[in-house]
């Protein structure tokens, strides 16, 4: 089976993570993504190694790789009139124009929707932004949408900070899905369209249980309140510490269905008929003692031992793993959620594959491009001659 977006061409004029990572996802779904970069500086995200914000391993920047997997890099100076004309010619051959440049930059460079549409009326024009088309990651997604407030303990001196590109990667996946929907819409109407996705909207969408309830329950959206884990309605839904200081999580929401099985698997069959724990209502009424007994039980054995034991459970549970342990997770390996990708220098880098699979087949990512690696090939495909390309290089329009 061919990939669902085979034959779709995307022209990307974007930088950093939010929006570019959408292009990376599209390559795994079969699209051809042409990334336009400045001939000298390239995507500024490349330079974060030099500034010390990114780590390089044998000349490879993993962050740039996972964001720009599978793309072609074409080095064009958009400020040069001839360079701008090349972008218009590329746009004529593409189905999607993808950007996160701000409105003032899009206007100066002549790449607003109206500019691109003049050269390709059927193009899908996609804008990613921090706050919306009428107005990054840590600012718009984490702070402004409410995550920092909700994930910071009530007694903390400073807000909890997110992990790198926390909203960017989810937002990029959303953009990829939106592009697919817009392409389907065009197949029905024959018309192009404008698609807008912002990090603020993404953050609000993900935090909507709290945002919706905030107006209904005064105080709901304040800092995360101190939580008494023993005052729970369901002791089979919570986190427990093992003897060696690790944790396992139980997520058995329909606890009456799984209580007897849990008791048998963990070696406490006498708990099944204990009147304090016989059903949900009883366990809720006696939650403190129930949690304390389960706490004491998990404290008797190490994490690895409990992981082996709990595999027999019929209910849902999970080990609390580190990112390094995820690499060896049998579920990750069985489902091809990681892939080893050969880099330009011959080394190998393990990347997370896009989370959507088609025809029960894991994605097979390829490396990100070197700066300007595909400039000549792309321009030759447009019908330019080697003499034309040489002249454009002399003018500084391309790299």
Buried (B, 14 or more C-beta within 10 A) or exposed (E): EEBBBEEBBBBBBBBBBBBBBBBBBBBBBBBBBBBBBBBEEBBEBBBBBEEEEBEEEEEBBBBBBBBBBBBBBBBBBBEBEBBBBBBBBBBEBBBBBBBBBEEEBBEEBBBBBEBBBEBBEEBBBBBBBBBBEEEBBBBBBBBBBBBBBBBBEEEEEEBBEBEEBBBBBBBBBBBBBBBBEBBEBBEEEEEBBBBBBBBBBBBBEBBEEBBEEBEEEEEBBEBBEEEEEBEBEBBBBBEBBBEEEBBBEBEBEEBBEBBBBBBBBBEBEEBBEBEEBBEBEBBBEBBBBBBEBBBEBBEEBEBEEBBEBBEEBEBBBBBBBEEEEEEEBEEBEEBBBBBEBEBEEEEEBEBBBBEBBBEEEBBEBBBBBEBBBBBBEBBEEEEBEEEBBEBBBEEBBBB
